[in-house]
Amino acid sequence: ISPGDVGTLLGSDGDFGGVRVRFPKHPFWYVQMGDLEVVKQDDLRLERLRAGPTMLLYHQTSAENARKILSSQRLLRGSQGLAGGGIYFAASAAETAHKAQAKGVILQARVRLGKRMEVQESAVKTTYRSLLDQGYDSVFITRRKTGLEYVVYNYDQVTDIRRYG
């Protein structure tokens, strides 16, 4: 498939010259030559997200970041954290004070957790790719001092973002 063909193929699924092209109705698409494993893994992820719990959770950030998030309705994963680069949430607005790297505005969002990996704070060593390879979609961390923490790795798991309070 050549770069010029991409425009022609947008909106189409199928095999094009031996190349499997898939444009699902969510923010991820893949071009796979011969091996459809990634597409299958993505389908399984979507099934887990639909079947798993959705929770109302809280995230605190700076006023500038909050403005951008509210405008785009997208929370993007950070580059670091206890469970690697992810999007971190607390179970309550009050708990965000102990977890936030940037403070100022508390956001409330609906978060699709899918299948959760449950860990103690000292046992966390994960990346988005390793999480998917193990069949999980989020991390649920029990922290001794600051309570429960939820981590997701893709903005498609976070919806209905609004300012809390």
C-alpha positions as CSV (number, residue, x, y, z in Angstrom):
1,I,0.0,0.0,0.0
2,S,1.4,3.4,-0.9
3,P,0.9,6.7,1.0
4,G,-1.3,7.9,-1.9
5,D,-3.7,4.9,-1.4
6,V,-4.5,5.9,2.2
7,G,-6.9,8.7,1.2
8,T,-8.7,6.3,-1.1
9,L,-9.0,3.7,1.6
10,L,-10.3,5.9,4.4
11,G,-13.6,4.7,5.6
12,S,-13.1,1.2,4.1
13,D,-12.2,-2.1,5.7
14,G,-10.8,-5.0,3.8
15,D,-7.9,-6.6,2.1
16,F,-6.0,-4.4,-0.4
17,G,-3.3,-6.1,-2.3
18,G,-2.6,-8.5,0.6
19,V,-2.6,-5.8,3.2
20,R,-5.4,-5.9,5.9
21,V,-6.7,-2.4,6.5
22,R,-9.1,-1.7,9.3
23,F,-10.7,1.5,10.3
24,P,-12.9,0.7,13.4
25,K,-15.3,3.2,15.0
26,H,-12.8,4.2,17.7
27,P,-9.5,6.1,17.8
28,F,-7.3,3.2,16.8
29,W,-6.7,1.7,13.4
30,Y,-4.1,-0.7,12.2
31,V,-2.5,-1.7,8.9
32,Q,-1.3,-5.3,9.2
33,M,0.5,-7.3,6.5
34,G,-0.5,-10.9,6.8
35,D,-0.8,-11.0,10.6
36,L,-4.1,-9.9,12.1
37,E,-3.1,-10.5,15.7
38,V,-3.1,-6.8,16.6
39,V,-6.6,-6.3,15.1
40,K,-7.8,-9.3,17.1
41,Q,-6.2,-8.0,20.3
42,D,-8.0,-4.6,19.7
43,D,-11.3,-6.4,19.3
44,L,-10.8,-8.3,22.5
45,R,-9.9,-5.0,24.3
46,L,-13.1,-3.3,23.1
47,E,-15.2,-6.3,24.3
48,R,-13.5,-6.1,27.8
49,L,-14.2,-2.3,27.9
50,R,-17.9,-2.8,27.1
51,A,-18.3,-5.6,29.6
52,G,-16.2,-4.1,32.4
53,P,-17.2,-1.5,34.9
54,T,-17.5,2.2,34.2
55,M,-16.8,4.5,37.2
56,L,-17.1,8.1,38.0
57,L,-13.6,9.1,39.0
58,Y,-11.5,12.2,39.7
59,H,-8.3,13.8,38.3
60,Q,-6.6,17.0,39.4
61,T,-4.5,19.1,37.2
62,S,-3.4,22.7,36.6
63,A,-5.9,25.4,35.4
64,E,-4.2,25.6,32.0
65,N,-4.2,21.8,31.5
66,A,-7.9,21.6,32.7
67,R,-8.9,24.2,30.1
68,K,-7.2,22.2,27.3
69,I,-8.7,18.9,28.6
70,L,-12.2,20.3,28.9
71,S,-12.0,21.9,25.4
72,S,-10.8,18.7,23.7
73,Q,-12.6,16.2,26.0
74,R,-9.4,14.2,26.0
75,L,-7.1,13.2,28.8
76,L,-3.7,12.0,27.4
77,R,-1.4,9.7,29.3
78,G,1.6,11.1,31.1
79,S,5.1,9.9,30.7
80,Q,5.6,8.6,34.3
81,G,3.9,7.4,37.4
82,L,3.7,4.5,39.8
83,A,2.2,2.3,37.1
84,G,4.1,3.9,34.2
85,G,2.9,6.5,31.8
86,G,-0.9,6.5,32.2
87,I,-3.9,8.6,33.1
88,Y,-4.3,8.5,36.9
89,F,-7.6,8.8,38.8
90,A,-8.7,8.9,42.4
91,A,-12.0,7.4,43.8
92,S,-12.9,10.8,45.3
93,A,-12.3,14.4,44.7
94,A,-10.6,14.8,48.1
95,E,-8.1,12.0,47.3
96,T,-6.8,13.8,44.3
97,A,-4.9,16.2,46.6
98,H,-2.5,13.5,47.6
99,K,-2.0,12.1,44.1
100,A,-1.8,15.0,41.6
101,Q,1.5,16.1,40.1
102,A,-0.1,19.4,39.0
103,K,-2.8,21.0,41.3
104,G,-5.5,23.5,40.8
105,V,-8.6,22.1,39.1
106,I,-10.4,18.8,39.9
107,L,-12.0,17.1,36.9
108,Q,-14.7,14.4,37.1
109,A,-15.0,11.8,34.3
110,R,-16.6,8.5,33.4
111,V,-13.8,6.0,33.1
112,R,-14.2,2.6,31.3
113,L,-11.9,0.3,33.3
114,G,-12.4,-3.0,31.4
115,K,-10.5,-5.8,33.0
116,R,-8.5,-4.4,35.9
117,M,-5.1,-5.6,37.1
118,E,-5.2,-5.2,40.9
119,V,-1.9,-4.5,42.6
120,Q,-0.4,-3.2,45.8
121,E,1.6,0.0,45.5
122,S,5.0,-1.7,45.8
123,A,4.2,-4.4,43.2
124,V,3.5,-2.1,40.2
125,K,5.8,-2.6,37.2
126,T,3.8,-2.2,34.0
127,T,3.5,-0.5,30.6
128,Y,0.5,-0.2,28.3
129,R,1.8,-2.9,26.0
130,S,2.6,-5.4,28.8
131,L,-0.9,-4.7,30.3
132,L,-2.6,-5.5,26.9
133,D,-0.4,-8.6,26.4
134,Q,-1.7,-9.9,29.7
135,G,-5.3,-9.2,28.8
136,Y,-5.9,-6.1,31.1
137,D,-7.1,-2.6,30.3
138,S,-6.4,-0.7,33.5
139,V,-4.6,-0.9,36.8
140,F,-6.2,-0.7,40.2
141,I,-3.7,0.3,43.0
142,T,-4.3,0.0,46.7
143,R,-2.0,2.6,48.4
144,R,-1.5,2.5,52.1
145,K,-1.4,6.3,52.7
146,T,-3.4,7.8,49.9
147,G,-6.2,5.3,49.1
148,L,-7.3,3.8,45.8
149,E,-5.9,4.7,42.5
150,Y,-7.1,3.8,39.0
151,V,-4.9,4.0,35.9
152,V,-5.9,3.8,32.3
153,Y,-3.7,4.2,29.2
154,N,-5.9,5.5,26.4
155,Y,-8.2,8.6,26.1
156,D,-11.0,6.4,24.6
157,Q,-11.5,5.0,28.1
158,V,-12.3,8.5,29.5
159,T,-15.6,10.3,28.6
160,D,-17.9,13.0,29.9
161,I,-15.1,15.1,31.4
162,R,-16.3,18.1,33.4
163,R,-15.0,20.4,36.1
164,Y,-15.9,19.1,39.6
165,G,-17.6,21.4,42.1
